[in-house]
Amino acid sequence: MVEVVSHHSVQKVVRITAKAGQEQELRDALKILEADTREEPGCVEFAFFQAISDEASFVLLEHFANEEAFMIHIQLPHTQAFFKAQLVAVVHAVDVPSLGDK
């Protein structure tokens, strides 16, 4: 069996909804996650935005150099700490490859 490693970048748009009453806690946790993730070697872009019309709704623009960088990100302590906090009610992620990657 041969393992195939993708050399294409990983890009996602992620919609995140906070659990009721935890909007500020989620915002604070996202700011920490954003700062820590931006320091990762394979991170190209990692930015959160909070909806003006719904304080519980956030959007993440996520771009890693390749699949390996993304998988390392998922396993790092700051990412795991964010998931363990369980502040998120709903997550909807969409892979958005660059048109140049097709």
N, C-alpha and C positions, 0 to 999 in steps of 0.2 A: 504494500500500500504506500502510495506517495502522497505526502502532505503538500497541498497547494497553498502557497502564501500569496495573498493578494497584494499587489503593489499599488493598487488604486487607493485614493484617499477615502476616508469614511466621513460622510457628511449627513447630518440629521437635523431635522426641525422637530422639536419636542414640545408638546403642549402639556403643562403640568397644572393640576388643580390642587390647592391646599385642602387639607381636612378642615372642616368647619371650626372656626375659632382659632386656627393655627396659622393664619395668613402672615402675621408678623414674624413668627418663629421660622416659617418656611423662607420668608424673604431673607432673614438673617443667615440662615443655613446656606441658602443659595449664594449669597455674597461671599461666604467663606469658601464654598466649593469652587466658585468661579475664580477667586484669587489663587487658590492652591493649584487648580487644574491648569491655569495659564502658565504656570512654571514648569509643567511637564515637557520634556524634550519633543515629544511627538504631537503636541497640541499646536494647531494652526490658529484656531479660533474657538472660543468658548465664552458665550455671552448670554446673560439672562435679561429678560424684559418683563415688566409687570404691566398687565392691562390697566388702562385708565378707567375703563367701564366696569371692571370686576377685579377687586383687589385679591381675590383668591386664585386668579388666573395668571400664569406665567408662560413665557415662551423661551426656549433655549435654542440657540444656534450653535451647533457643535460640529467641529471640523478637526479631524485627526489626519496625520500624514499617511497612515495606512492602518490596516486591520490590527496588526500587532500593537501599535501605539494605543489604539482604542481598547484592546483587551487588557493591556497593562493598566490603563486608566481605571477600568472597572475594578481591578483588584487592589488598587492603592488604598492605604488607610483612610485618607480623607474622603474618598468616594464611598468606601464601605461605611464610614461613620455617618455620612449623609443618609444612606439607605437605612441604616439601623435606627435613625431618629424617627422614622415612620411618620413624617409630616404630610405625606402626599396621599390624596384620595384617588386621583385619576392621573394616568400618564398615557399619552398617545404620541408615539414616535413615528416619523416618516423618514425613510432613507431618501436622500435627494442627491444622487450622484451628479457631478458636473456633466454638462453636455459633452465636454471633451473626453470624459471617461467612457463614453459609449462607443 
